Amino acid sequence: MTTMDEKTNRFRALHRPGAPFVIPNPWDVGSARMLEGLGFKALATTSSGFALTKGRRDYSVTRDEALNHCRDIAGAVDVPVTADLENGFGARPEDAAETIRLAAQTPLCGGSIEDASGDADNPVFSQSLAIERIAAAAQAAQAAPNEFLLTARAEAFLYGRGDLDEIITRLNRFADAGADILYAPGLPDMDAVRAVCGGVSKPVNVLIIGKLTQHSVAEFADAGAARLSVGGGLAWSAYGTLADAATMLTDGSFDALTANSDGAKTVAQFLPE
């Protein structure tokens, strides 16, 4: 079994601007083992995908639930796992720090803290508070018994309030505060990806949603990205397939059961004996 230091060193080495790796987002242990078996070099949890497994919306799980989920996934695979830790489950810098402290006690190699506030009127924290939160999280990561890579997220584009220059400034402040990896989910197009990757001092994770799904890994490499994630996309795709198949059952047809008749064999090859 690979040691935590070996895993984290391997994970850090994957982050090469201009040579991005794809990090898929499993939503449970079964999907994690399948993705590892398919050859992915690292995995990232998804808060929306996990919430879906509990029949809830995103941002509805507790810190304890999220950490237990992350522990299960990271403990089930031998590849590095980084966690979606939402906003650290609280507004205060101390909340972000405590979440990172606890996450670093699990088999995780890293985790993210975002600047989303949960307040519909002011959906992202002020820049000053956001920086304080990342600084506190970074201090907790640096104090961990094993190296723990902190991803800092600037969420404004997801709330329709993205100003590219402000996002880049904020990300650079996050880097100065100690973040290892930078992430601005919801970038609208490849020009924005290039601007972010070229305007910051640390490796950038790009979330592949919306128009960005039309581009290739090679194009993201040219833009300077280091890591490409899909968020809850795989979970929603899987549940969408389930809904389509179940709808066919309600219509009196069993055709969906033969459409992927080898599915059980495909899954079984990635499960332990």
Secondary structure in CASP SS format (residue, H / E / C, confidence):
PFRMAT SS
TARGET T0000
AUTHOR 0000-0000-0000
METHOD secondary structure of the structure
MODEL  1
M C 1.00
T C 1.00
T C 1.00
M H 1.00
D H 1.00
E H 1.00
K H 1.00
T H 1.00
N H 1.00
R H 1.00
F H 1.00
R H 1.00
A H 1.00
L H 1.00
H C 1.00
R C 1.00
P C 1.00
G C 1.00
A C 1.00
P C 1.00
F E 1.00
V E 1.00
I E 1.00
P C 1.00
N C 1.00
P C 1.00
W C 1.00
D C 1.00
V H 1.00
G H 1.00
S H 1.00
A H 1.00
R H 1.00
M H 1.00
L H 1.00
E H 1.00
G H 1.00
L C 1.00
G C 1.00
F C 1.00
K C 1.00
A C 1.00
L E 1.00
A E 1.00
T C 1.00
T C 1.00
S H 1.00
S H 1.00
G H 1.00
F H 1.00
A H 1.00
L H 1.00
T H 1.00
K C 1.00
G C 1.00
R C 1.00
R C 1.00
D C 1.00
Y C 1.00
S C 1.00
V C 1.00
T C 1.00
R H 1.00
D H 1.00
E H 1.00
A H 1.00
L H 1.00
N H 1.00
H H 1.00
C H 1.00
R H 1.00
D H 1.00
I H 1.00
A H 1.00
G H 1.00
A H 1.00
V C 1.00
D C 1.00
V C 1.00
P C 1.00
V E 1.00
T E 1.00
A E 1.00
D E 1.00
L C 1.00
E C 1.00
N C 1.00
G C 1.00
F C 1.00
G C 1.00
A C 1.00
R C 1.00
P H 1.00
E H 1.00
D H 1.00
A H 1.00
A H 1.00
E H 1.00
T H 1.00
I H 1.00
R H 1.00
L H 1.00
A H 1.00
A C 1.00
Q C 1.00
T C 1.00
P C 1.00
L C 1.00
C C 1.00
G E 1.00
G E 1.00
S E 1.00
I E 1.00
E E 1.00
D C 1.00
A E 1.00
S C 1.00
G C 1.00
D C 1.00
A C 1.00
D C 1.00
N C 1.00
P C 1.00
V E 1.00
F C 1.00
S C 1.00
Q H 1.00
S H 1.00
L H 1.00
A H 1.00
I H 1.00
E H 1.00
R H 1.00
I H 1.00
A H 1.00
A H 1.00
A H 1.00
A H 1.00
Q H 1.00
A H 1.00
A H 1.00
Q H 1.00
A C 1.00
A C 1.00
P C 1.00
N C 1.00
E C 1.00
F C 1.00
L E 1.00
L E 1.00
T E 1.00
A E 1.00
R E 1.00
A C 1.00
E C 1.00
A H 1.00
F H 1.00
L H 1.00
Y H 1.00
G C 1.00
R C 1.00
G C 1.00
D C 1.00
L H 1.00
D H 1.00
E H 1.00
I H 1.00
I H 1.00
T H 1.00
R H 1.00
L H 1.00
N H 1.00
R H 1.00
F H 1.00
A H 1.00
D H 1.00
A C 1.00
G C 1.00
A C 1.00
D C 1.00
I E 1.00
L E 1.00
Y E 1.00
A C 1.00
P C 1.00
G C 1.00
L C 1.00
P C 1.00
D C 1.00
M H 1.00
D H 1.00
A H 1.00
V H 1.00
R H 1.00
A H 1.00
V H 1.00
C H 1.00
G H 1.00
G H 1.00
V C 1.00
S C 1.00
K C 1.00
P C 1.00
V E 1.00
N E 1.00
V E 1.00
L E 1.00
I C 1.00
I C 1.00
G H 1.00
K H 1.00
L H 1.00
T H 1.00
Q H 1.00
H C 1.00
S C 1.00
V H 1.00
A H 1.00
E H 1.00
F H 1.00
A H 1.00
D H 1.00
A H 1.00
G C 1.00
A C 1.00
A C 1.00
R E 1.00
L E 1.00
S E 1.00
V C 1.00
G C 1.00
G C 1.00
G H 1.00
L H 1.00
A H 1.00
W H 1.00
S H 1.00
A H 1.00
Y H 1.00
G H 1.00
T H 1.00
L H 1.00
A H 1.00
D H 1.00
A H 1.00
A H 1.00
T H 1.00
M H 1.00
L H 1.00
T H 1.00
D C 1.00
G C 1.00
S C 1.00
F C 1.00
D C 1.00
A H 1.00
L H 1.00
T H 1.00
A H 1.00
N C 1.00
S C 1.00
D C 1.00
G H 1.00
A H 1.00
K H 1.00
T H 1.00
V H 1.00
A H 1.00
Q C 1.00
F C 1.00
L C 1.00
P C 1.00
E C 1.00
END
